[in-house]
């Protein structure tokens, strides 16, 4: 392998390590909203908390996407993308009794994810059709809210992230050498 290829691989590897050791963003409380104190929304499940709010799905996801996009260290932007999952997946990931009509994930590759599960009863057509006396809003502490947003924050251990990143760079280097050998092999037709 040529020296400049080795330097590029080393720089990419070190940039990846820098990305992995950056501190995790602080996830703020949703505003305007009321933090839930119901069982299951507090300390019973680590990394899970919920809010009652009148914000729409897009407003909630945009709020957390902005908060989740930068590391607190010098506000360095983090690699970040958004996944939209079927709502049923929230029952597998968070709580099997969770009612919701959307489920999204904000991902930092190799670092962790923030899952956002939302239930707005007025927009849940299946729930409205099946329930005998459907609720269409939440009344909590004398306030009325249109929806409930449940969040679940998952992080990867640093050692695992570093091990996987090292494996990715090592396998990438091996593939580069293998492709170089294939293209320079003696069976290649000569011009």
C-alpha positions in Angstrom: 0.0 0.0 0.0 1.3 3.4 -0.9 2.3 5.9 1.8 -0.4 8.4 1.0 -3.1 5.7 1.2 -1.8 4.8 4.7 -1.9 8.4 5.7 -5.5 8.9 4.5 -6.6 5.7 6.4 -4.8 6.9 9.6 -6.5 10.3 9.4 -9.9 8.7 8.8 -9.3 6.4 11.8 -8.3 9.2 14.1 -11.2 11.4 13.0 -13.5 8.5 13.8 -12.0 8.1 17.2 -12.4 11.8 17.9 -16.1 11.6 16.9 -16.6 8.6 19.2 -15.0 10.2 22.3 -16.9 13.5 22.0 -19.3 14.0 24.9 -23.0 13.0 24.3 -25.4 15.9 23.8 -27.5 16.9 26.7 -31.1 16.1 26.0 -33.3 19.0 27.2 -36.8 18.9 28.6 -39.4 19.4 26.0 -40.9 22.9 26.1 -43.8 23.7 26.3 -44.7 20.5 27.9 -45.4 18.8 31.3 -43.1 16.0 32.3 -45.0 12.8 33.2 -44.8 11.4 36.7 -46.7 8.2 35.9 -45.2 4.8 36.7 -43.0 3.7 33.8 -42.3 7.2 32.7 -39.8 8.0 35.4 -37.1 5.9 37.2 -38.6 2.5 36.7 -37.0 2.2 33.2 -33.6 3.8 32.9 -33.4 6.1 29.8 -37.2 6.5 29.4 -39.2 9.6 30.2 -42.4 11.2 28.8 -44.1 14.5 28.3 -47.7 15.7 27.8 -47.7 18.4 25.1 -49.7 20.2 22.5 -46.8 20.2 20.0 -47.2 18.3 16.8 -45.0 15.3 15.7 -42.9 17.5 13.5 -42.3 20.1 16.2 -41.3 17.5 18.8 -38.9 15.7 16.4 -37.4 19.0 15.1 -36.9 20.1 18.8 -34.9 17.0 19.6 -33.1 16.8 16.3 -31.7 20.2 16.9 -30.7 19.3 20.5 -29.2 16.0 19.4 -27.2 17.4 16.5 -24.2 18.9 18.3 -21.8 17.8 21.0 -21.5 20.1 24.1 -17.7 20.2 23.4 -17.3 23.3 21.2 -20.7 22.7 19.6 -19.1 20.3 17.1 -21.8 18.8 14.8 -22.3 15.1 15.1 -23.2 12.7 12.3 -27.0 12.4 12.7 -29.8 10.9 10.8 -33.5 10.3 11.3 -35.4 7.0 10.9 -39.1 6.5 10.8 -40.2 3.2 12.3 -43.7 1.5 12.3 -45.4 2.4 15.6 -45.5 -1.3 16.7 -41.7 -1.3 17.1 -42.1 0.9 20.2 -43.7 -2.0 22.0 -40.6 -4.1 21.3 -38.1 -1.4 22.2 -39.7 0.6 25.1 -42.8 -0.8 26.8 -45.1 -3.5 25.4 -48.2 -1.7 26.5 -47.2 1.7 25.0 -49.9 3.3 22.8 -48.6 5.4 20.0 -49.3 6.5 16.4 -45.7 7.4 15.4 -42.2 6.2 16.3 -39.0 7.9 15.1 -35.3 7.4 15.9 -32.6 10.0 15.9 -29.3 8.1 15.3 -25.6 8.9 16.0 -23.9 6.0 14.1 -21.8 3.9 16.5 -22.7 6.1 19.5 -26.4 5.8 20.3 -30.0 6.7 19.5 -32.9 8.7 20.8 -36.3 7.1 20.2 -39.4 9.3 20.1 -42.7 7.6 20.5 -45.8 9.8 20.2 -49.5 9.3 20.8 -52.1 11.8 19.8 -55.4 10.0 20.4 -57.3 12.3 18.0 -55.1 11.2 15.1 -55.1 7.5 16.0 -57.8 6.1 13.7 -57.4 2.5 14.8 -57.8 3.4 18.4 -60.8 5.7 17.8 -62.5 2.9 15.8 -61.9 0.2 18.4 -62.4 2.0 21.7 -65.9 2.1 23.3 -65.2 5.4 25.1 -62.0 6.8 23.4 -60.1 9.6 25.1 -59.1 12.4 22.8 -57.0 14.4 25.1 -55.1 14.1 28.4 -56.0 16.0 31.5 -53.1 16.2 33.9 -52.7 18.4 36.9 -55.5 20.6 35.8 -54.1 21.1 32.3 -55.4 19.6 29.0 -52.9 18.2 26.4 -53.4 16.8 22.9 -50.6 14.2 23.0 -48.0 12.3 25.0 -44.4 11.9 23.8 -42.3 9.1 25.3 -38.5 9.2 24.8 -36.0 6.5 25.1 -32.2 7.3 25.0 -29.8 4.4 24.3 -26.0 4.8 24.2 -23.3 2.4 23.2 -20.4 1.7 25.5 -17.3 3.6 24.3 -15.2 0.4 24.3 -17.7 -1.3 22.0 -17.8 1.7 19.6 -14.0 1.9 19.4 -13.8 -1.9 18.8 -16.3 -1.8 16.0 -14.7 1.3 14.4 -11.3 -0.4 14.5 -12.8 -3.4 12.8 -14.4 -1.3 10.1 -11.1 0.5 9.3 -9.1 -2.7 9.4 -11.6 -4.5 7.1 -11.7 -1.5 4.8 -7.9 -1.6 4.6 -7.9 -5.3 3.8 -10.5 -4.7 1.1 -8.4 -2.0 -0.5 -5.4 -4.3 -0.6 -7.5 -7.1 -2.0 -9.0 -4.9 -4.8 -5.5 -3.6 -5.6 -4.2 -7.2 -5.9 -7.2 -8.2 -8.2 -6.6 -5.3 -10.5 -2.9 -5.9 -10.7 -3.1 -9.7 -11.0 -1.3 -11.5 -13.8 -4.5 -12.7 -15.5 -5.5 -9.2 -16.3 -5.5 -8.8 -20.1 -2.5 -6.8 -21.5 -3.1 -4.0 -23.9 
